[in-house]
Amino acid sequence: MNPGEPVKEQYVCYTLGIVLAASFVTDLIGIHALFGAFVIGVIFPKEGNFANSLVEKVEDLVSGLFLPLYFVSSGLKTDVATIQGAQSWGLLVLVIFTACFGKIVGTVGVSLYCKVPLDQSLALGFLMNTKGLVELIVLNIGKDRGVLNDQVFAIMVLMAIFTTFMTTPLVLAVYKPGKSITKGNFKNQTVEETNQSNKPLRLMFCFHSIMNIPTIVNLIEASRGTNRKESLSVYAMHLMELSERSSAILLSQAVFS
């Protein structure tokens, strides 16, 4: 396949068929079907036109439809009513404390040993404490195999939800990068000396998706320095990947060597 040649639909169908076959085989031998699909994703090449085209075709469907349905299925399996009595709620508190203590204290201790500032160490510890999709998959496998009963499964799911939701407010509370800028006695922190030249500070930023906007705004605020009265001109460039979909503004043209 030539680098600029569009990927044929049949190749994408063959790949998805291989993924389904691998999932069927792993489920047949007693391993969860998700691991078969994961192995196929690992062995496939990550670079090139084929990988980008495959991700482009399946990412929206998976993240927008299948992944929310999986979370709904996990939520329906979680019976919070099984957590009854002081002993069960005490076990939930103990599980949450143990999960947070190991991740946060371990990360903060190593970060401080490496001379990382305290606020950054705490933020890194809170970020490491998050629980993601992999843990939820493992919990569902344990419940389906009968390793976890309904009460233990509910406790572990609530622990994952609590540790994930607590991350954002705690990180915002302890990590404030603007403090290190305002504490310094800097007369001019801009790229060009706008006070002398009487010209606005011109910045151009490139962003790929809307998720990049908050980071760019923080970088712009840091670039302005402590004197916020100076003029500022920002030029934004939206980077859009060329694709074969008709919904894209720019359509890629087939390039043949």
C-alpha positions as CSV (number, residue, x, y, z in Angstrom):
1,M,0.0,0.0,0.0
2,N,1.4,3.4,-1.0
3,P,1.8,6.0,1.7
4,G,-0.7,8.4,0.1
5,E,-3.2,5.9,-1.1
6,P,-6.5,5.7,0.7
7,V,-7.2,2.6,2.7
8,K,-9.7,0.3,1.1
9,E,-12.9,-0.6,3.1
10,Q,-12.2,-4.3,2.7
11,Y,-9.0,-4.1,4.7
12,V,-10.8,-2.4,7.6
13,C,-13.5,-5.1,7.5
14,Y,-10.8,-7.8,7.5
15,T,-9.1,-6.2,10.5
16,L,-12.4,-6.0,12.5
17,G,-13.0,-9.6,11.6
18,I,-9.6,-10.6,13.0
19,V,-10.4,-8.7,16.2
20,L,-13.7,-10.6,16.6
21,A,-12.0,-13.9,15.9
22,A,-9.3,-13.2,18.5
23,S,-12.0,-12.3,21.0
24,F,-13.9,-15.5,20.3
25,V,-10.8,-17.6,20.7
26,T,-9.8,-16.1,24.0
27,D,-13.3,-16.4,25.3
28,L,-13.3,-20.1,24.2
29,I,-10.2,-20.9,26.1
30,G,-11.5,-19.3,29.3
31,I,-9.9,-15.9,29.1
32,H,-12.1,-12.8,28.7
33,A,-12.8,-11.7,25.2
34,L,-11.5,-8.2,25.8
35,F,-7.9,-9.6,26.1
36,G,-8.0,-11.1,22.6
37,A,-9.0,-7.7,21.1
38,F,-6.3,-6.0,23.2
39,V,-3.6,-8.4,21.9
40,I,-4.6,-7.6,18.3
41,G,-4.4,-3.9,19.0
42,V,-0.9,-4.3,20.5
43,I,0.5,-6.3,17.5
44,F,-0.9,-4.0,14.8
45,P,1.5,-1.3,13.6
46,K,0.9,2.1,15.1
47,E,2.3,4.2,12.3
48,G,1.2,4.7,8.8
49,N,-2.0,5.5,6.8
50,F,-3.7,2.2,7.7
51,A,-3.6,2.7,11.5
52,N,-4.8,6.3,11.3
53,S,-7.7,5.3,9.0
54,L,-8.7,2.4,11.2
55,V,-8.7,4.6,14.4
56,E,-10.7,7.3,12.6
57,K,-13.4,4.9,11.5
58,V,-14.0,3.1,14.8
59,E,-13.0,5.6,17.5
60,D,-16.2,7.7,17.4
61,L,-18.4,4.6,17.4
62,V,-16.5,2.9,20.2
63,S,-16.1,5.9,22.5
64,G,-19.6,7.4,21.7
65,L,-21.7,4.3,21.8
66,F,-20.1,1.0,22.9
67,L,-18.0,2.5,25.8
68,P,-21.0,4.3,27.5
69,L,-23.1,1.1,27.1
70,Y,-20.4,-0.9,28.9
71,F,-20.4,1.6,31.8
72,V,-24.2,1.3,31.9
73,S,-23.9,-2.5,32.0
74,S,-21.4,-2.2,34.9
75,G,-23.7,0.2,36.7
76,L,-26.7,-2.2,36.4
77,K,-24.6,-5.0,37.9
78,T,-23.7,-2.8,40.9
79,D,-26.2,-3.3,43.8
80,V,-25.4,-0.7,46.4
81,A,-28.2,-2.1,48.6
82,T,-26.0,-5.0,49.5
83,I,-23.8,-2.7,51.5
84,Q,-25.7,-2.8,54.8
85,G,-24.6,-2.4,58.4
86,A,-21.7,-0.7,60.0
87,Q,-19.3,-3.5,59.2
88,S,-20.0,-3.2,55.4
89,W,-19.7,0.6,55.4
90,G,-16.6,0.4,57.5
91,L,-15.1,-2.0,55.0
92,L,-15.9,0.5,52.2
93,V,-14.1,3.3,54.1
94,L,-11.1,0.9,54.7
95,V,-10.9,0.0,51.0
96,I,-11.0,3.6,49.9
97,F,-8.4,4.6,52.5
98,T,-6.1,1.8,51.6
99,A,-6.4,2.5,47.8
100,C,-5.7,6.2,48.3
101,F,-2.9,5.8,50.9
102,G,-0.8,3.4,48.8
103,K,-0.9,5.5,45.6
104,I,-0.8,9.0,47.1
105,V,1.8,8.5,49.8
106,G,4.0,6.3,47.6
107,T,4.0,8.8,44.7
108,V,4.5,11.9,47.0
109,G,7.4,10.2,48.8
110,V,9.2,9.3,45.6
111,S,8.6,12.8,44.2
112,L,9.9,14.6,47.2
113,Y,13.0,12.3,47.2
114,C,13.5,13.4,43.6
115,K,13.3,17.1,44.8
116,V,9.9,17.8,43.2
117,P,8.0,20.7,44.8
118,L,5.4,19.7,47.4
119,D,2.4,21.0,45.4
120,Q,3.5,19.2,42.3
121,S,4.1,16.0,44.3
122,L,0.6,16.1,45.7
123,A,-0.9,16.8,42.3
124,L,1.0,13.8,40.8
125,G,-0.1,11.6,43.7
126,F,-3.8,12.5,43.2
127,L,-3.5,11.9,39.5
128,M,-1.9,8.5,40.0
129,N,-4.8,7.7,42.4
130,T,-7.4,7.6,39.6
131,K,-9.0,4.4,38.5
132,G,-9.9,3.8,34.9
133,L,-11.5,1.4,32.5
134,V,-9.1,-1.4,33.1
135,E,-10.0,-1.8,36.7
136,L,-13.7,-1.8,35.9
137,I,-13.0,-4.6,33.3
138,V,-11.1,-6.6,35.9
139,L,-13.9,-6.2,38.4
140,N,-16.5,-7.4,35.9
141,I,-14.4,-10.4,35.0
142,G,-14.1,-11.3,38.7
143,K,-17.9,-11.0,39.2
144,D,-18.7,-13.0,36.1
145,R,-16.2,-15.8,37.2
146,G,-17.8,-15.8,40.7
147,V,-14.6,-14.6,42.4
148,L,-16.4,-11.4,43.8
149,N,-19.8,-11.5,45.3
150,D,-22.3,-8.6,44.9
151,Q,-21.2,-6.8,48.1
152,V,-17.5,-6.9,47.3
153,F,-18.2,-5.9,43.7
154,A,-20.3,-2.9,44.8
155,I,-17.6,-1.8,47.3
156,M,-14.8,-2.0,44.7
157,V,-16.9,-0.1,42.1
158,L,-17.8,2.7,44.6
159,M,-14.1,2.9,45.6
160,A,-13.2,3.4,41.9
161,I,-15.9,6.0,41.4
162,F,-14.9,7.9,44.6
163,T,-11.2,8.0,43.9
164,T,-11.8,9.1,40.3
165,F,-14.2,11.9,41.2
166,M,-12.0,13.3,44.0
167,T,-9.1,13.8,41.6
168,T,-10.1,17.0,39.8
169,P,-11.1,19.2,42.9
170,L,-8.0,18.0,44.9
171,V,-5.6,18.8,42.0
172,L,-7.1,22.2,41.4
173,A,-6.9,22.9,45.2
174,V,-3.2,22.0,45.7
175,Y,-1.6,22.8,42.3
176,K,-1.7,26.4,41.3
177,P,1.0,27.1,38.7
178,G,0.2,30.8,38.6
179,K,1.6,31.3,42.1
180,S,5.2,30.6,41.1
181,I,4.9,33.4,38.4
182,T,3.4,36.0,40.6
183,K,5.9,35.5,43.4
184,G,8.9,36.4,41.3
185,N,10.1,40.0,40.9
186,F,10.2,40.0,37.2
187,K,9.9,43.3,35.3
188,N,9.3,41.8,31.9
189,Q,8.2,38.3,31.3
190,T,7.0,38.6,27.8
191,V,8.7,37.4,24.6
192,E,9.2,40.9,23.3
193,E,9.6,44.1,25.2
194,T,6.1,45.5,24.6
195,N,6.5,48.4,27.0
196,Q,9.4,49.8,25.0
197,S,8.3,49.1,21.5
198,N,4.6,49.9,22.2
199,K,3.6,46.8,20.2
200,P,1.3,44.1,21.2
201,L,2.6,40.7,22.1
202,R,1.7,38.4,19.2
203,L,1.2,34.7,19.9
204,M,0.1,31.9,17.5
205,F,-1.2,28.7,19.0
206,C,-2.2,25.5,17.2
207,F,-4.9,23.2,18.6
208,H,-6.2,19.9,17.4
209,S,-9.4,19.6,19.4
210,I,-11.5,21.5,21.9
211,M,-9.7,19.6,24.7
212,N,-6.5,21.5,24.0
213,I,-8.2,24.9,24.6
214,P,-7.8,25.1,28.5
215,T,-4.1,24.3,28.3
216,I,-3.5,26.9,25.6
217,V,-5.4,29.5,27.7
218,N,-3.2,28.8,30.7
219,L,-0.1,29.1,28.6
220,I,-1.3,32.4,27.2
221,E,-1.9,33.7,30.7
222,A,1.6,32.6,31.8
223,S,3.1,34.3,28.7
224,R,1.6,37.6,29.6
225,G,3.6,37.9,32.8
226,T,2.6,39.9,35.8
227,N,1.7,43.1,34.0
228,R,-1.8,42.3,32.6
229,K,-2.3,45.9,31.1
230,E,-0.1,45.2,28.1
231,S,-1.9,44.4,24.8
232,L,-2.0,40.9,23.5
233,S,-2.8,39.5,20.1
234,V,-3.5,35.8,19.8
235,Y,-3.8,33.9,16.5
236,A,-5.3,30.4,16.7
237,M,-4.8,27.7,14.1
238,H,-7.1,24.7,14.1
239,L,-5.2,21.7,13.0
240,M,-7.5,19.2,11.1
241,E,-6.4,15.8,9.9
242,L,-7.1,15.2,6.2
243,S,-9.6,12.4,5.8
244,E,-11.8,10.8,3.3
245,R,-15.0,11.5,5.2
246,S,-17.4,14.0,3.5
247,S,-18.0,15.7,6.9
248,A,-14.4,17.0,6.9
249,I,-13.8,20.6,5.7
250,L,-10.7,19.5,3.7
251,L,-10.8,16.2,1.8
252,S,-7.6,14.3,1.2
253,Q,-6.5,13.6,-2.3
254,A,-5.1,10.3,-3.3
255,V,-1.4,10.5,-4.1
256,F,0.0,7.8,-6.2
257,S,3.7,7.3,-6.7
